[in-house]
Amino acid sequence: MSTLSILELLKSTSEAPTEAEFITQVQAVKTKETKGGKPYLEWTLADSTGSFTLKVWNNHPQWQATEDIAADTLLHFYGSWTQNKYGIDGQGWKFRFITEEETDAFLAGDPATREKQEQDYQDILDLLSTIKDPRLQALNESFLSQFGTRFRRTAAARKNHHARRGGLVEHVAQMMRSANALGTVYQDINIDLVLTGVLFHDCGKLWENSYPEKGFNQTQTLHGEMIGHIPLGMELVNRLWRELDLSDYETLKPSSEDVRLHLLHLVASHHGELAFGSPTLPRTPEAFILHYVDNIDAKLEMVKDVYQKANEVAPGIYERQFPLPSTLVDPLPKVESQPTTLGELF
């Protein structure tokens, strides 16, 4: 029997049964009733790669044991699994509590995700090291020094894209790579400001979409719910900025106050539209670049998720997933063979 991550389980199951086992955290437990009045449970199961909902019917052999299962419990499942348009279902499956050794390995994340996030974080550090403005460099170092650990376990969203432990690091790294590439094309932009804006654009999500030190269940805070990540991000930028000693840069142009104001504008405008929660619209080239690399990376991550998880409604056509505007079809593969040169054509 294969041991799979949740993402691998979602990708490998179909209407035909798949024998598999996996370790997961019970993110949420809901008690419901069938139309006939019989109780059943709805468990949200998650690991570092994703999540799904599993229905536990009252005729399950371990039904009585489910009374001991609360949110955040770590379990080892094994059995036969199928997937249809309603999601994943299991036949003859069982569960057990996991050992302390298994807990440590599980919380470290699956090897592929862990390796990717380590590389993404290194890319963030490498790109930030190219910043020439000493004030922005000091601000970035202060943020990562004080909040780096929390940053590395925060999601980029509660759902839709990069909605997993460490997802914000993946999102920020890809945005930085995109912004840095655009900086080689649009050479008049302030790339120092853009890279710093990418780092801070979603920093308020450290209080809106973070995870506990041990677990894959996103926490909710009053600050995150009542204020939201954009105002929280602006407040954090201001707080960290006030802590900096900028006395050596009083004659440096542009002025420190202008740098702070432009950085705040990037955080404030990155959603691009007032209707999407931005208190202002992009008003500088840097703000437009930040908004669009954010939007592109979020959209392409959602597209990737559709190809990995959505059901095919016809060959090569996938069930539409909100908030994408339409159904997706399989993309055109790249040519992998050696291309013919123009000289060989004539």
N, C-alpha and C positions, 0 to 999 in steps of 0.2 A: 504494500500500500504506500503510495507516494505521500510525502510531507510537503504541503504547498503553502505559499502565502495566500492571502485573500485575493490579491490581484491574479495570481496564477490560477486559483480556483475559479474565479469569474471567467477567465479566458479559456479554461479547459473544459468546463462543463457545458452540456447541451441537453437535449431531450433524452439522449442515451445516458444511462447511469455511469458515473465516474467514481471509482473507489479512491478515497483520499482522506488524509488526516491533516489537521492544522491546529495551531495554537492561536488563541484570540482573547481579546478583552471584551467582556459584555459592557457595551457603552450605556445601554438603556434597557430597562425592563418595563413593559406595558402589559397590563392585564386587560383582556378584551373578552367579548362573548360572541359566539356564532349566532346566526339568525334563530337557531333552535334553543338558544339560551345556555349553551355549554361554554364553560370558560376555556380560554387558551391564552398563551403568552406570545408576545412579540418581542424578540430580543434583537437589538442592534449589535452586531459583532464587528470588531475592528482590529486591525493591526497596523503596522507602519505603512502598508501599501494601499489600504482602502477599507471599505466596510460594506456590509449588506445586512438585510433584515431576514431573520429566521423565525418562522412560526413554530411554536411548540404546542402540539395538540394534547388534550387531556387524556388521550389513550396511549400516550407515549410511555414506554416502560419505566422511564426515569421521572415521570411527572411529579411524584412526591418529592424527589430530590431537588426539583427546581425551586421549591420554597426557600432553600438555603442560598439561592443565587441572587445577589444584589448587583447593582451597577458597579463597575470597576473590577469585578471578579475576573480572574484569568483562568481560562479553561482549555483543555485539550480535547478536540472533537475528532472522531473517526467514524466513517461510515460510507454510504453510497449517496452521491449527490447528483441532482439534475437541475437544469435551468430552462425556464420558459419565459414568456412575456411578463409574468408576474414576479419573476425573480428566482432565487435559488431555493430548492426544497431538498430535504434529505429523507432517505429511507433506511431504517434500521440503524440509525446513528446513535452513538453514545458519547458521554463526556466524562471527564474527570478533572479534579483540581491539579494544577501543575506544581512541580517542585521548585524550591528556591533557586536551584541552578538553572532550570528552564526559564524561570522568571527573569533572571539577569540577561540571559541570551535574547529573550523575546523583547525586552524593553530597549535593547541595543538596536533593534530594527533588523530587517532582513539584510543580508550582505550587499545585495545590489543597490538598494536604496541608501544604505549607510555609506557605501563607497561613492555614490553619486553626490550625496550631500557634502561629504568631506571634500571632494574635488570642487564643488560649487563654492564652498566657503573659502577655499584657497584662492579661487578665481576672484572672489570679492576682495580679499586682502591684496592680491596682486594688482588689481585695477585701482584700488584706493591708494596704493603706494605711488601711483603715477601722478597724483594730484600735486600741483605746484603751489596752490594758495595755502600758506601755512595755517590760516584760520580754519579753513575747511578741513585740512588734515588733522588739526588738533581736535576739532569737533567730532570727526569720525572716530578717532582713537578713543575719545572719552565715551562715546556711545558704546563701542564694542567692549571697552574695558568694564563698564558698569552693567551693560545689559546683553553682552554677547551670548551668555549661556541661555537666557530666556529667548533671545532672538533665534537661536538655533533649534528651539523646540516649538516655535510658533508656526501656525498655518497661515497661508495667504488669504484664506477665506473659510467660512463655515461650510460652504458647499460650492459647487460649480467648478472651481479650479484650484489646484494645489491645496486642496482641503485635507491636509494630512500633517502629521508631526514633522517639522522641518521643511514644510512646503514653502514657507516664506523665503528661506535661504535659496531654494531652487529658483523661485520667481525673481528674486532680486539679482541673482547671478546671471540669469538669462537676459534680464533687462539691461544689466550693465554691459554684457557682451554686445547686445544690439546697439545700445547707445554709443559705445566706444567705436563700433564699426561705422555708425552714421557720422561720428565726429571726424572720420578720415575723409568723408565726402563733403560734409558741410563744415568746412574748416574755420568758419567765423564764429561758431558757437563756443560758449564757455563750457568746455567739457568737464572741467573741475566741478562746476556748479551742477551739471547734469548728473554726474556720477554720485555726487553727494545727495542730490535730490532723489535718485533711485534708492539709495540706502535708507533715506528717511521717509519716503512717500507713504509707506504703510507701517511705520514704526508704532503708530497707535494701536496696531493689531496685537502688540505684545500684551495689551489689556483687553482685547476684543476676541482674539482667536488663539490664545496661547494654550499650552498643555501643561499639566502638572509634571513634576520631575519624574514621576513613575506612572505612566499611563498614556492611553491614546484617546481619552475622552476630553474634548475641548472644554475648558473652563469658561464660565460666564462671570463677569464682574459688573458691579453697579456702574463703574466708570465707563466700561465698554458699552453697556446697554443705554445709559442715560446721556452720554456725550458723543460717542462714536469715534472711529479711529482717526478721522481727519482733524477735528479739534484737539484730540489727545496728542496727535503727532506734532501739531503746531506748538502746543504747550511744552512738549518735551524738547523740541528744538530751542525754544526760548529759555527753558531752564538750563539746558546744557551750555547754551551760548553765554548766559550770565555767569556761569562758573569758570569760563575761560579767562586767562590773563592775556588781554589783547593790548597791553600797554606798549609793546614793542612794535605795534603795527599802526600807530596813530597817523603816520604819514603815507601808509601804503594805499595805493589806488587800485581798484575802487575802494571806497571807504568800508569799514567793518559794518556800519549800519546798513549800507546798500547791499552788502553780501547777505546779511541776515534777512533783510526784507525780500530779496529775490529768492532765497531758499524757502522762506515761509510761503511765498507765492507758488512755488512748485508743489509743495505739500497740499496747499489749499485748492489748487486747480486741477489736480491730476486726474480726477474723474471726467473732466472735460465738459460736463454739462451741469447746470444748476439742478436739473431734475434728477440727476444721479448722485446728488449729495455734495457736490463741490460748492463752497460758498462764493467762489468767483470763477471766472472763465480763464483759460490760458491767454496770456497777454504778451509773452516773449517767445522767441524761437526755442529756448530751452524748455519752456513749459509745454509747448506743442510736442517736442520730441519726447519728453517724459510721458505725456498722456498717451501718445500713440504706441510707444514701445510697451507700455503697460497693457494697453488694450490688445495689441497683437499677441503678446505672450499669453495673456489670459485666454483669448479666443483659441489659439492653437493648442493650448493645454486641454481645453474642453473638447476640441476636435479629436485629439489623441485619445481622450477618455471614451468618446463614442466608438471609435474603432476597436478599442480594447474590451468594452463592456456592453455596448448596445446590441440588441437583437437585430438580425437581418430580416427585413420585411420582404425582401426579394433578393436574388443574387446580386451582391455588390451594393445594395441599398439598405441603409440603416435607419432604424426607428428614430424619429426626431427626439432630441433631448433639449429641454429648456436649459438655458436661455438662448441657445442657437436658433436662428430664424428659420431654418429649413432642415429637411432630411439631408444626410450626407451620403455620398457615393464613394466607392473606392478611388483613391487617387491614381494618377498615371505613374507607373513605376519609372525610376530613372534608368537610363541606358548604362549598363555596367561594363560593356565590352569596350575595347580600345576604339575611339572614333576614327573615322577615315578622314585624312587631311584633304583640304581643297585641291592640293596638287595631284592627289591620286585619282580625283574624279575626272580629270581632263587629260 
